[in-house]
């Protein structure tokens, strides 16, 4: 990683309003030089010639799965501290993000104090979790199907369309999304159900009347 005098914090999120909110908060509360990106590929291109100390990384991006992007970044740039910041509130997603090298995980409803505290902890090499992420990880594992995964409205919509036989391309066209975004949602849904294929997901979702 290139040397630089001021610490650099990168925000990778496809929602401009989230980026602006985080920038305003962090600019006034920290001494970071802040850069932002709405796609994973833009951030990877930036890293080829620039350094970053901390990354706030969303999981659902238009061109990448944040879980895989985290693993790739840590492989190439092991010194970067990555904190996931996401609406995905599933135990399995949080666990996989940490396994892939993230230093911490925050839900997007975390407070400003939690965010600043997590950044500080992450930079010290400690595991940094928002209160809600901590509660999810410390709760009982849901290996039985008495407690079924919670899907976002978008995930339910995509799962329903998959069950109707639509391809990722068809779904992308219908919902005005990129095909990569649909594929990311598909992977996250499979991950949430802790199974290996979409057929099993649809079977379980129908049994539990999710679709």
C-alpha positions in Angstrom: 0.0 0.0 0.0 1.3 3.5 -0.8 2.5 5.6 2.0 0.5 8.8 2.8 0.5 11.3 5.6 -3.2 11.5 6.3 -5.3 8.5 7.1 -7.7 7.6 4.3 -11.1 6.2 4.8 -13.0 4.9 1.8 -16.8 4.4 1.7 -18.1 1.8 -0.9 -21.9 2.0 -1.1 -24.3 2.4 -4.0 -26.6 4.8 -2.2 -25.4 8.5 -2.6 -27.5 9.6 0.4 -25.7 7.0 2.6 -22.4 8.2 1.3 -23.2 11.9 2.0 -24.5 11.1 5.5 -21.3 9.2 6.4 -19.1 11.8 4.8 -20.7 14.6 6.8 -20.5 12.6 10.1 -16.9 11.5 9.6 -15.5 14.7 8.3 -16.6 16.6 11.4 -15.7 13.8 13.9 -12.4 12.4 12.5 -9.2 13.5 10.8 -9.7 11.1 7.9 -9.3 12.1 4.3 -12.5 10.6 2.9 -13.0 9.1 -0.6 -16.2 7.3 -1.8 -17.2 4.9 -4.5 -20.5 3.5 -5.7 -19.1 0.3 -7.3 -16.6 -2.3 -6.2 -14.6 -2.1 -9.5 -14.1 1.7 -9.0 -12.7 1.1 -5.6 -10.4 -1.7 -6.8 -9.1 0.6 -9.6 -8.5 3.4 -7.0 -6.4 1.0 -4.9 -4.1 0.2 -7.8 -2.5 3.7 -7.4 -3.8 5.0 -4.0 -3.8 3.8 -0.4 -6.7 3.4 2.0 -6.5 2.6 5.8 -10.1 1.9 6.5 -13.0 0.8 4.2 -16.7 1.0 5.1 -18.1 -1.6 2.7 -21.7 -2.3 1.8 -22.5 -6.0 1.0 -25.0 -5.5 -1.9 -23.3 -3.5 -4.7 -24.4 -3.2 -8.3 -21.3 -4.9 -9.7 -20.0 -7.1 -6.8 -20.9 -9.2 -3.8 -19.4 -7.4 -0.7 -18.5 -10.8 0.9 -16.3 -11.7 -2.1 -15.0 -8.2 -2.5 -13.9 -8.2 1.2 -11.9 -11.4 0.7 -10.3 -10.1 -2.5 -9.3 -6.8 -0.9 -7.7 -8.5 2.1 -5.8 -10.9 -0.1 -4.2 -8.0 -2.1 -4.1 -5.4 0.6 -3.9 -7.2 4.0 -3.2 -3.9 6.0 -6.6 -2.3 5.1 -9.1 -2.4 7.9 -12.5 -3.4 6.5 -15.8 -2.7 8.3 -19.0 -4.0 6.7 -21.9 -1.6 6.9 -25.1 -3.2 5.7 -28.8 -3.8 6.1 -28.2 -7.5 6.0 -29.0 -8.7 9.5 -28.4 -12.4 9.2 -26.0 -14.3 11.5 -24.6 -16.3 8.5 -23.8 -13.2 6.5 -22.1 -11.5 9.5 -20.0 -14.6 10.2 -18.9 -15.0 6.6 -17.9 -11.4 6.3 -15.7 -11.8 9.4 -14.3 -15.0 8.0 -13.4 -13.2 4.8 -11.2 -10.8 6.7 -13.5 -7.9 7.8 -12.6 -6.4 11.2 -16.2 -5.6 12.0 -19.8 -5.4 11.0 -22.4 -2.6 11.6 -26.0 -2.5 10.7 -27.0 0.7 8.9 -29.2 1.7 11.8 -26.2 1.9 14.1 -25.7 5.2 16.0 -22.9 7.7 15.1 -21.1 6.8 18.3 -21.2 3.1 17.5 -19.7 3.8 14.0 -16.9 5.9 15.4 -16.2 3.4 18.2 -16.1 0.5 15.6 -13.7 2.4 13.4 -11.4 3.0 16.4 -11.6 -0.7 17.5 -11.0 -1.9 13.9 -7.9 0.2 13.5 -6.5 -1.3 16.8 -7.0 -4.8 15.4 -10.0 -5.6 17.6 -13.3 -7.1 16.3 -15.7 -4.2 15.9 -19.4 -4.9 16.0 -22.4 -2.7 16.4 -24.7 -3.6 19.3 -27.3 -5.2 17.0 -24.6 -7.2 15.1 -23.3 -8.4 18.5 -26.8 -9.5 19.6 -27.3 -11.4 16.4 -24.0 -13.3 16.8 -24.5 -14.1 20.5 -28.1 -15.3 19.9 -28.9 -19.0 19.5 -27.9 -20.6 16.1 -30.9 -21.2 13.9 -30.0 -24.6 12.4 -33.5 -25.8 12.8 -36.4 -24.3 10.7 -38.4 -23.1 13.7 -36.8 -19.8 13.0 -36.7 -19.1 9.3 -34.4 -16.4 7.8 -35.8 -12.9 7.4 -35.6 -11.7 3.8 -35.7 -8.1 2.7 -38.7 -6.9 0.6 -36.4 -7.0 -2.5 -35.1 -10.5 -1.7 -38.7 -11.8 -1.3 -39.6 -10.2 -4.7 -36.6 -11.8 -6.4 -37.2 -15.2 -4.8 -40.8 -15.1 -5.9 -39.7 -14.4 -9.5 -37.1 -17.1 -9.4 -39.8 -19.6 -8.2 -41.9 -18.5 -11.2 -39.0 -19.6 -13.5 -37.6 -16.3 -14.5 -33.8 -16.0 -15.2 -31.5 -13.5 -13.6 -31.6 -11.5 -16.9 -35.4 -11.5 -16.9 -35.6 -10.4 -13.3 -33.0 -7.7 -13.9 -35.1 -6.3 -16.8 -38.4 -6.6 -14.8 -37.1 -4.8 -11.7 -34.8 -2.4 -13.5 -31.7 -3.8 -11.8 -28.3 -4.9 -13.1 -27.9 -8.6 -13.6 -25.0 -8.6 -11.2 -27.2 -7.0 -8.5 -29.7 -9.8 -9.0 -27.0 -12.4 -8.8 -25.7 -10.9 -5.6 -29.2 -11.1 -4.1 -29.5 -14.7 -5.2 -26.2 -15.6 -3.4 -27.3 -13.8 -0.3 -30.6 -15.6 -0.2 -28.9 -19.0 -0.6 -26.5 -17.9 2.2 -29.3 -16.9 4.5 -31.0 -20.3 4.1 -27.7 -22.1 4.8 -28.2 -24.4 1.8 -26.2 -25.0 -1.4 -28.8 -24.3 -4.2 -31.8 -22.3 -5.1 -34.1 -25.4 -5.4 -33.7 -26.1 -1.7 -34.3 -22.4 -0.9 -37.6 -22.4 -2.9 -38.8 -25.7 -1.3 -38.2 -24.3 2.2 -39.6 -20.9 1.3 -42.8 -22.5 0.0 -43.1 -24.7 3.1 -42.9 -21.7 5.4 -45.1 -19.6 3.1 -42.5 -16.9 2.4 -43.5 -17.1 -1.2 
